[in-house]
Amino acid sequence: MEIELRQRGRAAIDFIGGIGLAFPPITAAVDQRIQAAGLDRDEALAEDLDERAAQFEQVLGPLRAFRVANLLRDFYADEHGRACTLAYEELAEDLDPKLQALDDGPTTLVLDPALALPDYWRRVDFHRTRGGWEGHPEMGLIHGELIHKQLVNRAYGGDIFGQRRRVLDELPHERYGRILELGTSTAHFTVALQDKFPDAELWGCDISATLLKHARRVGNLGGYRWRLFQARAEATGQPDASFDLVTSYILLHELPAEVVRAVFREAFRILRPGGDLLMSDVTPYRALDRLGQWRADYDATHGGEPHWRESASLDLAEVAREAGFVDARSYGLEGARYPWITVARKPE
């Protein structure tokens, strides 16, 4: 979906995005202090993450560069959603009729007004987005078309949408009859699934009605016959043994550990014998040294990711095996640390 920003909205987004340019020299100063204090060596760091955080706070707390980096990080986290919301609202009068026209089409959406929203989701402003995923009636567009495409892709470099396509090359089969995507959000991964498996019957679920409504627009814009529905990933309500592939992209770190385990059990239940599982998510702590673990944990704690530590502390291949899967493997895509892939199979 192409959205042409107006001057004020473009300027606000460019300003927020430009903050990232200030980080390299600031973080270089922070890295120098870490090295000077010997905190870049595992043996110098506490095993416990909270004790390790106290070590870094003692060394870095007085450092001006560290305080400035935190100030910029907090400003970005608090303001990126606001800037993109204002950019949308500047366009709303002309854009809304075009969006409403995409509410009808071949993609279907079934909402569940009786769905009990779990505390792990309902009480969290994920990514420090004010009000969470239901904080604005057009949060789907704001998140999917503005935050993700205008800011996230720029901040992290590379082609984050290409990553979604490349992870699908890790699957053992070229064709799947019925696919269920858990945590559909605004359909970036759904589009990758559509491109990779154009003949498959694609289903997708998410807790957020607002995000799903935008996913429906994306599907209708492409002329796709997706079947979207509102449900928790750990309780989809789908029949036993009804899908050939169950998959998700960057969902699990938004869930507490016990819910992640429940998601794997649910995937096992709804997969047909011989069906495949593919989960892509953040780098687990076990694949990082202690300094890297602290960096990831610190950024997650201050970036609106309350469940990151629990999820990243899991061995997802072992979680898959506990759920009944076989041939379970977890590894970084193309030898990198991100995205981290878990593939497994339900036995025949």
Order of alpha helices (4+ residues) and beta strands (2+ residues): alpha-alpha-alpha-alpha-beta-alpha-alpha-alpha-beta-alpha-beta-alpha-beta-beta-alpha-beta-alpha-alpha-alpha-beta-beta
